[in-house]
Each structure stands twice: as C-alpha cells, then as structure tokens.
C-alpha cells in the first residue's frame, strides 16, 4: 500500500471501498480536522495506555527485573555516581517517593519516560518538519522496538531517551537563532544524558562535530552560544565529575573495566562493529519501509546522507555521528558494543528520512502510518498473555518468577522485617524491590566485616540447593541458632504453572551470630 495519494477517480473509488478504505478515510479526516496538539496528545496517551497494559500483562508471570532492585538500592542513598552514572537512581528516588513500590508502578515509570521522550521528539521534529511529516515520523519511531517492546524496564539505556532528544532540540534552536537560553539548555540536557549513561558522550561528540561544520559555523561561534552550551554542560556534569575523580572511578570505573571493555582481535572487533551497524539498520527497517512507500526519487535518496541545505546537514551530522562513531571507536578500543544501546539515538531519524519536499506526505500518509502503528500495538497487547505464558513455562525467567515469594517467606520466618540479606545471586539480585527496609550484604558473611554486620543487623541467607558455599553458610548460621526453612515455590498464570523452585531461607536475629560462626 503506497502512502502516495492516488490521482485518478478510479483509484479514489477503489481506495474508499471496504472497511480498510473507510478506516483510512476516517483517520485522514481526523488528522485534517482535529487540532494538531490534540492529535499528538491523543497519540501519546494511547501509546502510554496500550504499552502500560502490554507490560503489565506480558510481565504478569514474573516479578520486577533485577535491574529494578539494583536501582532501588542505589536510590536509597543520594549520590553523584553508582555503578552507572546517577540519573537512573535519581529518577527511581523521585518516582517511588510518590508511587507505591508495586510492579505496576515500575512498569508505569518505564512507559512514562519513553512517552516523555516521544513528546520532546515531537517538538524536535516539528521544528524541522511540517505537521504531516512530523506525525508520520512519530508513528515511525513508535514502530522501532527500542521505543516499546524492549523498554520493559527503566535502565541506563532508556533513561537517556528524553534528555538526548531535548539536547538535540535546544542545540538546533541555538544553532539557528543563537539564543543563550537554548544554548544553555542544550549543554545541560546533553550532560543529563551523560548522567544517564556514558553512551551519551557520542551525542556530545556529534554536537561538537556539528558545531564546527557548515557555513553557519563562524556565525555560531562569534555569537558566544557554543560557550554557553559548554557552561550548561559543565554545571550539570561537574558534581559527577568531582565524584568520579574523588572516588577514582569507584564501582563505576570497575564496571566499565570488567564488563564493558573486552579483549578482542582487530578482526573480531571489525565483525562486532559490522554486526552493530547491520542491527541498527534492522531496528530502523519500518521507518525505511515507510520511506520506500513514499516512492522517493534518486535525488531524494542521494540527499539522505548529505542534504542540500545547512539545517538538514546539521541534522544529518547529529544523527549519523553518534550512531556510527561507536562502531569506529570499537575498532581502536574493543568493548561490548551492541545496537541495543542505541535507545536514544533515533529521535532525528524522521527528520533525516522525510524532510525532502519532493516527498508527497499528506494527511493520508500520516494516517496510514498511524493505523499501522495502532494495529501492531494492538496485536502485541492481544498476544501479551501468550508472552506471559511463554515466560513462565519456558523458564526464561526461572528465578525472576519467585522474587516476591522468597521475600514474603523471608519476612515470615522470624516474624520480623529483614534488615540484611545475602545468598545465591540468582535469587538475591531481585529481592531489594520486595524488601524495602533491607540492605544487601556485599561482604563475605564468613569475613570479619560480614560477621560484624550480621551480628548488628541480623542476616537472611537465601540459598538454592545447588549453591554449596551458600548452604555451608546457612548450616553454620543454623548451628548458631538461626531459624531455617526450605520451601518449593510454583508460580501460576491463568491455567499455567511454571517449573518449581526450591529455596532454603535461613534467618539469624541480631546478636545471634557469634564470632566465626559462619566460617
């Protein structure tokens, strides 16, 4: 089905025939007759509602992701850095100061952040595209999995989405109008994106390249706006930079060193970079298909990489540099590069693809894209119970299905709230969300530090039967007088039952652990 409006009366009659044609006409009339702001507001509300339902149902057979528990632990103590930069923890801190610690609230937070990102992106697109092109672009972005299917948890990747888009919005305004407020906000939001994840340094690199490029660069630098951008960025990033230097990187640097940077041959790095770029194209396949349905000429296709006018060249640089540069850096410094980290990179894609005035984009083109987005979303909502059943019965999240059950049992064994917990990582990684008053013991329970903490606060040990070192600690605690209980959990969803999981819960009260009891 082409997005191009047919010109012949026969084509019009054919298009209007049948339910699909009538739906097509109704959607186009709605976009034509309804105020633009109302259309966008309804689209964003529908997006938030449908994807909240999808997340709630498709995740109904499992508990909150371990990443949520990790962020909750960070959020208990305000800091300018954690294993990741601090923005994720700050958002969790603010969100759960208002909302209860329930799975639905965690799901809503994910959707709210992405919806906010799409709202900012709409304003960004509208600065450079007419309403029909911007609306087409918004629907195209909704069909990129990184905006919906893969945003089941709020983590360092998704948290960048609204801040990255805002940095682009205000940078392009500052470049065009030289306003100091726009320039300051561009730098500030770029740094907020970096505080989400260091991946946003590629955004900063793209802004730097764009700032020195094009016939307007001299005008831009003579205005002083670039220095205001730098000032805004420095003010926001300074506390984290101070923390990083003071802590000598702390767990943040250790995480990058141990889990992000990899040792790899040049050939292996080249293959990884190529795979990254191919996967990026795969993520953008629906927006590209929409472009093909608009029947672009060779001239339009030729302009995609390097457009004729300066504004579009700035957009191209701000889109392609942060997207391609990671693949280049990987060749010199191999790291765990994946296209799944490009969550925030796509905001300008519609402005790259659909800006040419040689493309015929009317209300009908936008309406058809919207109907495709709605149909795809509704289809996923309809099959969400099936997804939940697969998660449960295929044991893809075997331990995640039982975090809440383990936490509830842990609180009942001694009849008092758990204050300190430790055990098999597959289980305890997900307990923090469900044990709001407890802290995770990071030291070895057999060490002097671990025993001291356990004697002061008590200790919950949650062990899987296959974890011999954990069971040894549990036996020592039991011999010292701790209460212990084994339980086999089974998670149910509708008429389905997941595989059983046996966990041994041992709870030692404060003061109950003598020195060296856990050795």
Buried (B, 14 or more C-beta within 10 A) or exposed (E): EBBBBEEEEEEBEEBEEEEEBEEBBEBBEBBBEEEBEEBBEEBBEBBBBBBBBBBBBBBBBBBBBBBBBBBBBBBBEEBBBBBBBBBBBBBBBEBBEEEEBEBEBBBBBBBBBBBBBBBBBBEBBBBBBBBBBBBBBBBBBBBBEBBBBBBBBBBBBBBBBBBBBBBBBBBBBBBBEBBBEBBBBBBBBBBBBBBBBBBBBBBBBBBBBBBEBBEBBEEBEEBEBBEBBBBBBEEBBEBBBEBBEEBEBBEBBEBBEEEEEBEBEEEEBBEBBEBBBEBBEEBBEBBBEBBEBBEBEEEBEEBBEEBEEBBBBBBBBBBBBBBBBBBEBBEEEBBEBEBEBBBBBBBBBBBBBBBBEEBBBBBBBBBBBBBBBBEBBEEBBEBBBEBBBBBBBEEEBBBBBBBBBBBEBBBEBBEEEBBBBBBBEBBBBBBBBBBEEBBBBEBBBBEEEBBEBBBEBBBBBBBBEEBEEBBBBBBBBBEBEBBBBEBEBEBEBEEBEBEEBEBBBBBBBBEBBEEEBBE
